[in-house]
């Protein structure tokens, strides 16, 4: 979709540095070349020189009229998502990416489109139907080139209920419809923990926590005011790197300045984390945050030793005593790359059960919904392999004894930071007593335990 209004503004803002967007076919050809999706085996200095290593999804695309910048583009599941954001100023010298507000707006819109399309990518008919509806949806989401609602899934593909003008002049653009009924608010805090454990003296284990607060507010009125507070237990690490939804009307600037790049010190913002906002009609993420928690939830050790034609494995896992011992699921997956199918398996588990995948290349250790009283579980075994076939997994990183165990778990009604929503602190300035539901969960995300008997890819290595 092209917006002549935006192109005219770009020409006005950029002046002599303006590069017009070429025709659709010429732009696509240039973009495919820049993304190395054509002629990737040919070295082109302008594109492939070491001085042009791209660390982001912001590209400079060569056109007959000059270098078109910034072009926001990424390749996901066989589809390219791209847009050309407006730079409100001259392009020479190039402004820092963080100062171009159109980049964050464009990225939010592209991610909304991806979220709308990606569930149907395996069904070609459904995918084509969704892409066919995109034009109608973009008229609502981005009517004149400025994104008003990036949650594409929440929009209606028909024009029947689109209001040309809001009935109430106070109704914000992101409230696409009004609710009728008993007021209710659902809040869910989802924290994901990412971890790399090595069990080696010269390598530091790393873990990171990412949180998102999702809200669904069914409240009458064109512009209802809601205030929600996040709370932390005493002496809990503070929330950092907080990013808020555009519907939040005001926050303490110190809250947004608290960053995980700086080491924790006395001036760090410890709350209260209050968010006053006018909610959109559909569910949305009120904010995102990180936190520097002192320990990972599960500590592990993995040893894989090759002895002739056999492999001996040992896995030890320990649940930290501060973690709630109540899982929806908890399992450890042990893949074997660049080898044949598992022909023989002898093992002993102290807890849970061990299953072999259908392809016979993966061991799945189902720990279940609780760790034992000792909070420790162990697995020992001997594995031998048959002849490798094409269907068995290969990996360029995991060669030889470089291997890992990957943990998958979900703990309901628990967060690693201790963050929670006090239902009594939720303020809604509407008549009637609203029903407030708050939940939280901790989910594993890329939780790896590497073989301590072999070199592993290092996230951090001391000098």
C-alpha positions in Angstrom: 0.0 0.0 0.0 1.3 3.5 -0.9 0.4 6.7 0.8 0.7 9.8 -1.5 0.2 12.0 1.6 3.3 10.5 3.3 5.4 10.6 0.1 4.5 14.3 -0.2 5.5 14.9 3.4 8.8 13.0 2.9 9.6 15.3 -0.1 8.9 18.4 2.0 10.9 17.2 5.1 13.8 15.6 3.2 14.4 18.4 0.7 17.4 17.9 -1.6 18.2 14.5 0.2 14.8 13.0 -0.8 14.8 9.7 -2.7 11.4 8.8 -4.1 10.1 5.2 -3.6 10.4 3.4 -7.0 7.6 1.4 -8.6 6.4 -1.8 -6.8 8.3 -4.2 -9.1 11.5 -2.1 -9.0 11.3 -1.8 -5.2 10.7 -5.5 -4.8 13.7 -6.4 -7.0 16.0 -4.0 -5.1 14.7 -5.3 -1.7 15.3 -9.0 -2.6 18.8 -8.1 -3.7 19.5 -6.2 -0.4 18.1 -9.1 1.7 20.4 -11.5 -0.1 17.4 -13.5 -1.4 18.6 -13.2 -5.0 22.3 -13.4 -6.1 23.3 -14.5 -2.6 26.2 -16.5 -3.9 27.7 -13.5 -5.8 29.9 -11.1 -3.9 28.7 -7.5 -4.5 30.9 -5.0 -2.7 28.2 -2.4 -2.3 26.1 -5.0 -0.4 28.5 -7.6 1.0 31.5 -5.5 2.2 32.4 -5.9 5.9 31.7 -2.2 6.5 28.0 -2.9 5.8 27.3 -5.5 8.5 23.7 -4.9 9.4 22.8 -5.4 13.1 19.1 -4.4 12.7 16.2 -4.9 10.3 16.8 -1.3 8.9 18.2 -1.4 5.4 19.4 1.0 2.8 18.1 -0.1 -0.7 19.8 0.9 -3.9 17.5 2.5 -6.4 18.2 4.4 -9.7 17.4 7.6 -7.9 19.8 6.9 -5.0 19.9 5.0 -1.7 16.4 4.7 -0.2 16.7 4.8 3.6 15.4 3.7 6.1 13.6 0.6 4.7 12.4 -1.6 7.6 12.3 -5.2 6.4 12.6 -8.8 7.7 12.1 -12.3 6.4 9.9 -14.6 8.4 8.5 -18.0 7.5 8.7 -17.5 3.7 7.2 -14.0 3.7 8.9 -10.6 3.6 7.4 -7.9 5.8 8.6 -4.4 4.8 7.7 -0.7 5.0 9.3 2.6 4.4 9.0 4.9 7.5 8.9 8.7 7.2 11.9 10.6 8.5 10.7 14.0 9.6 13.9 15.9 8.7 16.9 15.8 6.4 18.5 12.5 5.6 22.1 13.8 5.5 23.8 13.1 7.9 21.6 10.1 8.7 19.8 10.6 12.0 20.3 8.0 14.8 17.7 5.2 14.5 16.3 5.9 18.0 15.3 9.4 16.9 13.1 8.2 14.0 9.7 7.7 15.5 8.4 6.2 12.3 10.6 3.2 12.7 8.9 2.0 16.0 5.5 2.7 14.5 6.4 0.8 11.3 7.8 -2.1 13.3 4.6 -2.3 15.4 2.5 -2.3 12.3 4.6 -5.0 10.6 4.5 -7.2 13.8 0.7 -6.8 13.9 0.4 -7.9 10.3 2.7 -10.9 11.0 0.7 -11.8 14.1 -2.5 -11.7 11.9 -1.0 -13.7 9.0 1.4 -16.2 10.5 -1.1 -18.7 12.0 -2.4 -19.4 8.5 1.0 -19.7 6.7 0.7 -23.6 6.3 -2.7 -23.3 4.7 -2.3 -21.6 1.3 -6.1 -20.9 0.8 -6.5 -19.4 4.2 -3.2 -17.4 3.7 -4.4 -16.0 0.4 -7.8 -15.0 1.9 -6.1 -13.2 4.8 -3.7 -11.3 2.5 -6.8 -10.4 0.4 -8.4 -8.8 3.5 -5.2 -6.9 4.4 -6.1 -3.9 2.3 -9.4 -3.4 4.1 -7.8 -3.9 7.4 -5.0 -1.4 6.6 -7.6 1.3 5.9 -8.7 1.0 9.5 -5.2 0.4 11.0 -3.4 3.0 9.1 -5.8 5.2 7.2 -3.5 8.1 6.1 -0.1 6.5 6.7 0.0 6.9 10.4 -0.6 3.6 12.4 -3.6 4.1 14.7 -4.1 0.4 15.7 -1.4 -2.1 15.2 -3.4 -5.1 16.6 -4.6 -6.2 13.1 -6.3 -9.3 14.5 -8.7 -7.2 16.5 -10.0 -5.3 13.4 -13.1 -6.3 11.4 -12.5 -7.3 7.7 -15.9 -5.9 6.7 -16.8 -2.2 6.5 -20.2 -2.6 8.2 -19.3 -1.4 11.7 -16.6 1.1 10.9 -17.5 4.5 12.2 -16.5 7.3 9.9 -16.3 9.6 12.9 -16.4 8.6 16.5 -19.7 9.2 18.2 -17.9 10.9 21.0 -15.2 13.5 20.3 -13.3 12.3 23.4 -13.0 8.7 22.2 -9.4 8.0 21.4 -8.5 6.5 18.0 -7.4 3.1 19.6 -10.9 2.4 21.0 -12.5 1.0 17.8 -15.8 0.1 19.5 -17.7 0.6 22.7 -18.6 -2.1 25.2 -22.1 -2.7 26.7 -22.4 -4.8 29.8 -21.0 -5.4 33.3 -17.5 -4.0 33.6 -14.7 -6.5 33.9 -10.9 -6.4 33.7 -8.6 -9.4 33.1 -4.9 -9.0 33.7 -2.2 -11.7 33.1 1.5 -11.3 33.9 3.6 -13.6 31.7 7.3 -13.9 32.5 9.7 -15.8 30.3 13.1 -17.0 31.5 15.9 -17.5 29.1 19.0 -19.4 30.3 22.4 -20.7 29.3 24.2 -23.0 31.8 27.6 -24.5 31.2 28.8 -25.9 34.5 32.4 -24.8 33.7 34.7 -22.7 35.8 35.9 -20.3 33.2 32.4 -19.6 31.7 29.7 -17.6 33.5 26.2 -18.9 33.3 23.6 -16.4 32.1 19.9 -16.0 32.5 17.4 -13.2 31.6 13.8 -12.6 32.6 11.3 -10.8 30.3 7.8 -9.9 31.5 4.6 -8.8 29.7 1.4 -7.5 31.3 -1.6 -8.4 29.1 -4.9 -6.7 29.7 -8.5 -7.1 28.5 -10.8 -4.3 29.7 -14.5 -4.6 29.0 -15.7 -1.2 30.2 -18.5 1.0 29.0 -17.8 4.5 27.9 -15.9 6.1 25.0 -12.8 7.0 27.1 -12.8 5.1 30.4 -9.9 5.8 32.8 -8.2 2.8 34.4 -5.2 2.8 36.8 -3.3 -0.5 37.4 -0.4 -1.0 39.8 2.3 -3.7 39.6 3.7 -4.7 43.1 6.9 -6.5 44.1 7.7 -8.4 47.4 10.1 -6.7 49.8 13.7 -6.8 48.7 12.8 -8.1 45.3 14.9 -6.9 42.3 13.4 -3.9 40.6 11.7 -3.9 37.2 13.8 -2.5 34.4 13.7 -1.6 30.7 10.0 -0.8 31.0 8.2 -0.1 27.7 4.6 1.0 27.9 1.7 0.8 25.5 0.7 4.1 23.8 -2.6 4.2 25.6 -0.8 4.9 28.9 -1.5 8.5 29.7 1.4 9.3 32.2 4.2 7.5 34.1 7.0 8.6 36.3 10.0 9.3 34.0 12.3 7.5 36.4 10.4 4.3 35.8 11.3 4.4 32.1 14.9 5.4 32.8 15.6 2.3 34.9 17.7 0.1 32.6 19.5 -3.2 32.9 22.5 -1.9 31.1 23.5 0.0 34.2 24.5 -2.0 37.3 22.0 -1.9 40.1 22.5 1.1 42.5 20.6 3.1 45.0 19.0 5.5 42.5 17.2 2.7 40.6 13.4 3.0 40.5 11.8 0.6 42.9 8.1 1.5 42.3 5.3 1.8 42.8 4.7 0.9 39.2 1.5 2.8 38.4 0.0 2.8 34.9 -3.0 5.1 34.2 -4.5 4.4 30.8 -7.5 4.5 28.5 -7.7 0.9 27.3 -8.3 -0.3 23.7 -11.3 -2.4 23.0 -9.4 -5.6 22.6 -6.7 -7.4 24.6 -3.3 -5.6 24.6 0.1 -5.7 26.3 0.1 -2.8 28.8 3.8 -3.0 29.3 7.0 -5.1 28.9 9.9 -5.2 31.4 13.1 -7.1 32.4 14.6 -7.8 35.8 18.0 -9.0 37.1 16.9 -12.0 39.3 19.7 -13.6 41.4 19.2 -17.2 40.4 17.7 -19.3 37.6 14.7 -21.4 38.6 16.3 -24.8 37.7 20.0 -25.4 38.0 21.4 -28.2 35.8 24.4 -30.2 34.9 24.8 -32.3 31.7 27.6 -34.6 30.9 28.0 -36.5 27.6 31.0 -38.7 27.1 31.7 -40.8 24.0 33.2 -44.2 24.7 33.7 -46.2 21.5 30.4 -46.7 19.7 28.4 -45.8 22.8 27.6 -42.5 24.5 27.2 -42.1 28.3 24.9 -39.3 29.5 24.3 -37.9 33.0 21.8 -35.1 33.7 21.2 -33.6 37.1 18.5 -31.0 37.8 17.8 -29.1 40.9 14.8 -26.8 41.5 15.8 -23.7 43.6 14.1 -23.7 47.0 12.6 -20.2 46.3 10.6 -21.5 43.3 7.0 -22.7 43.6 7.1 -26.5 43.2 3.9 -26.8 41.1 4.2 -27.1 37.3 1.6 -27.3 34.6 4.4 -29.3 32.8 8.1 -29.8 33.1 10.3 -31.8 30.8 13.9 -32.0 29.6 14.6 -32.8 25.9 17.9 -34.3 25.0 18.5 -34.3 21.2 21.3 -36.2 19.4 22.5 -34.4 16.3 24.5 -35.7 13.4 24.0 -39.3 14.4 21.8 -42.1 13.4 18.6 -43.4 15.1 19.0 -44.6 18.7 19.4 -48.3 18.4 19.9 -49.2 22.0 19.1 -47.3 25.2 19.7 -48.3 28.8 18.8 -45.7 31.5 17.9 -45.0 35.1 15.8 -42.0 36.2 15.4 -41.1 39.9 12.1 -39.4 39.1 9.6 -39.1 36.2 9.7 -41.1 33.0 11.8 -41.2 29.9 10.3 -41.4 26.4 12.0 -41.9 23.0 10.7 -39.8 20.1 9.2 -41.5 17.0 12.3 -40.5 14.9 14.5 -42.1 17.6 16.7 -39.0 17.7 15.4 -37.3 20.9 15.0 -38.4 24.5 12.1 -36.7 26.3 12.4 -36.8 30.1 8.9 -36.0 31.5 9.5 -34.7 35.1 5.8 -33.9 35.5 4.1 -31.4 37.8 6.3 -31.6 40.9 9.9 -32.2 41.8 10.4 -34.6 44.7 10.9 -33.4 48.3 14.7 -33.3 47.8 14.0 -30.9 44.8 16.7 -32.9 42.8 16.3 -35.3 40.0 18.8 -37.3 37.9 19.1 -39.3 34.8 21.9 -41.6 33.7 22.0 -43.7 30.6 24.0 -45.4 27.8 23.0 -44.8 24.2 24.2 -46.4 21.0 23.2 -45.5 17.4 22.3 -47.0 14.0 23.2 -45.7 10.6 22.3 -42.1 10.0 19.6 -41.2 7.4 18.5 -37.9 5.9 15.5 -37.6 8.3 17.8 -37.4 11.4 18.6 -33.9 12.8 21.9 -32.2 11.9 23.4 -29.1 13.4 26.5 -27.1 12.5 27.0 -25.9 16.1 26.4 -29.2 17.9 29.1 -31.4 16.4 31.0 -34.1 18.3 30.3 -33.9 22.0 29.0 -30.3 21.9 25.4 -31.0 22.9 22.7 -29.6 25.2 19.6 -30.4 27.2 16.7 -28.0 26.7 14.1 -27.5 29.4 10.4 -26.8 28.9 8.2 -25.8 31.8 5.3 -23.6 32.9 4.6 -22.6 36.5 1.1 -21.1 36.9 0.3 -18.4 39.5 4.0 -17.6 39.9 6.6 -15.1 38.6 10.3 -15.2 39.0 10.5 -11.5 40.0 7.6 -11.9 42.4 5.7 -9.3 40.4 1.9 -9.4 40.9 -1.2 -7.2 40.4 -3.0 -6.3 43.6 -6.7 -6.5 42.6 -7.6 -3.9 45.1 -5.2 -1.4 43.5 -7.0 -1.5 40.2 -9.0 1.7 39.9 -11.7 2.1 37.3 -13.6 5.4 37.2 -16.9 4.1 36.0 -20.2 3.4 37.8 -20.8 -0.1 39.1 -18.4 -2.6 40.8 -16.1 -4.1 38.1 -15.0 -7.7 38.2 -11.2 -7.9 38.3 -9.3 -11.1 37.5 -5.6 -11.3 37.8 -3.3 -14.2 36.9 0.4 -14.8 36.4 2.7 -17.4 35.0 6.4 -18.3 34.4 7.4 -20.0 31.1 10.8 -21.3 29.9 12.2 -19.8 26.7 15.4 -21.1 25.2 16.5 -22.7 28.5 19.7 -24.6 27.6 22.1 -26.7 29.7 25.2 -27.4 27.7 27.5 -30.5 28.0 30.2 -29.5 30.5 32.6 -32.1 28.9 32.8 -30.3 25.6 33.2 -26.7 24.3 29.9 -24.8 23.9 28.9 -21.5 22.2 29.6 -18.8 24.8 27.3 -16.0 25.6 30.0 -14.5 27.7 33.7 -15.4 28.2 36.0 -13.4 30.5 39.1 -11.8 29.0 
